[in-house]
């Protein structure tokens, strides 16, 4: 038997702690199945693992639960998987599993989530009648780029320059094979752009903030980017100025 005060630890792992908004990150939860009874005379009637994401959208269809060498499924009636409206994922181990001789077996839960914000966190905890669990968590984030177009002589800020942005990964710009420009969503509250999510219809044109916008600083800011190289192609210059041919 395992005394409740001894407890177990849940380990949380992620494949990428610096990922672009809209990209996918794989997660793994590792834990040990609780004792059926403990020294306090308590019996295992409930065992639930709760996964709470921030800045992430868990794909419920990718959740896989392994208990030892056996994959547990909802179809078998051994577990129940639920994703609440607030994005919290719960895996409930049903009565048939609790009554089996599973004490001490490894539990491995895997799934994929989409990054939805400039920083993201994922924490996991468990509720058990017989064993206390120490929660686990992982954090992640992404990068930003800021561009200001200025008059070459006066250095005055120029508003309304428009650009396309190309994600080069770790490569370099190739004018003949430039690929497809990135798609962005503008946040009117912050005056910044971020990559569009797979479910969103974004815009391939981004521009420096104009007079009357939330920031009025003439700066183009893009947040939520992965590490790597990016190439900017100016598509429209401010009135009275020419397009910059550099990237």
Secondary structure, 3 states (H helix, E strand, C coil): CCCCCCCEECEEEECCCECCCCCEEEEEEEEECCCCECCCCCECCCEEEEEEEECEEECHHHCEEEECCEEECCCCCCEEEEECCCCCEEEEECHHHHCCCCCCCEEEEEEEEEECCCEEEEEEEEEECCCCEECEEEEEECEEEEEECECCCCCCECCCCEEEEEEEECCCCCHHHCCCCCCEEEECCCCEEEECCCCCCCECCEECCCCCCCCCCCEEEEEEECCCEEEEEEEECCCCCCCCCCC
